[in-house]
Amino acid sequence: MYPVYLEAARYQGVSEAEKSFRFALEAEKIHAKLYREAKEYVDQGRDMPIKGKVWICPVCGHTYIGEEPPERCPVCGAPRSMYRGF
């Protein structure tokens, strides 16, 4: 759905909506990769190992697994200090 919404926002010239949908689209690509990885473990009857924490950027939803989040969000550019760890 995000590619269609992104194109509609571009067509209508609504830059903030375009930015929001672009962030969502990029974050969902990362989420899809994580879901596929987790499913591989589930299919083997195992839990996916997580080293560190799951870090979420509250601006765009970028998800990162590790000891520390990136210095800057690769999707929206938010600083490390904004990430929330779980």
C-alpha positions as CSV (number, residue, x, y, z in Angstrom):
1,M,0.0,0.0,0.0
2,Y,2.9,2.4,0.7
3,P,4.1,2.6,-2.9
4,V,0.6,3.7,-4.0
5,Y,0.2,6.2,-1.2
6,L,3.7,7.6,-1.9
7,E,2.9,8.1,-5.6
8,A,-0.4,9.8,-4.6
9,A,1.4,12.2,-2.3
10,R,3.9,13.0,-5.0
11,Y,1.2,13.6,-7.5
12,Q,-0.7,15.9,-5.1
13,G,2.5,17.7,-4.1
14,V,2.1,17.0,-0.4
15,S,5.8,16.8,0.7
16,E,5.2,15.9,4.3
17,A,2.9,13.0,3.4
18,E,5.5,11.9,0.8
19,K,8.2,11.9,3.4
20,S,6.0,10.0,5.9
21,F,5.1,7.3,3.3
22,R,8.8,7.0,2.1
23,F,9.9,6.5,5.7
24,A,7.2,3.9,6.3
25,L,8.0,2.0,3.0
26,E,11.7,1.8,3.9
27,A,11.0,0.7,7.5
28,E,8.6,-2.0,6.3
29,K,11.3,-3.4,4.0
30,I,13.5,-3.9,7.1
31,H,10.5,-5.4,9.0
32,A,9.8,-7.8,6.2
33,K,13.4,-9.0,6.3
34,L,13.3,-9.5,10.1
35,Y,10.0,-11.4,9.8
36,R,11.4,-13.7,7.1
37,E,14.4,-14.4,9.4
38,A,12.3,-15.1,12.4
39,K,10.0,-17.4,10.4
40,E,13.0,-19.5,9.4
41,Y,13.8,-20.1,13.1
42,V,10.1,-20.8,13.9
43,D,10.0,-23.3,11.0
44,Q,12.9,-25.1,12.7
45,G,11.2,-25.0,16.1
46,R,13.6,-22.5,17.5
47,D,13.6,-18.9,18.8
48,M,15.5,-16.3,16.8
49,P,18.6,-15.4,18.7
50,I,18.9,-11.7,19.5
51,K,22.2,-10.2,20.6
52,G,21.7,-7.0,22.4
53,K,18.3,-5.2,22.1
54,V,15.7,-4.4,19.5
55,W,16.0,-0.7,18.8
56,I,13.2,1.3,17.2
57,C,13.4,4.7,15.7
58,P,10.3,6.6,16.9
59,V,10.3,8.9,13.9
60,C,10.1,6.4,11.1
61,G,10.0,2.9,12.6
62,H,13.4,1.7,11.5
63,T,14.2,-1.4,13.5
64,Y,17.8,-2.5,14.4
65,I,19.0,-5.4,16.5
66,G,22.3,-5.0,18.3
67,E,24.1,-3.6,21.3
68,E,23.7,0.0,20.3
69,P,21.5,1.6,17.6
70,P,23.3,3.3,14.6
71,E,24.7,6.8,15.1
72,R,22.0,8.1,12.8
73,C,18.9,6.4,11.5
74,P,19.6,5.2,7.9
75,V,16.0,5.9,6.9
76,C,15.1,9.3,8.4
77,G,18.4,10.6,9.9
78,A,17.2,10.8,13.5
79,P,20.1,10.7,16.0
80,R,21.0,7.6,18.1
81,S,19.6,9.3,21.2
82,M,16.1,9.1,19.9
83,Y,16.0,5.3,19.5
84,R,14.1,3.2,22.0
85,G,15.5,-0.1,23.1
86,F,13.5,-3.2,24.1
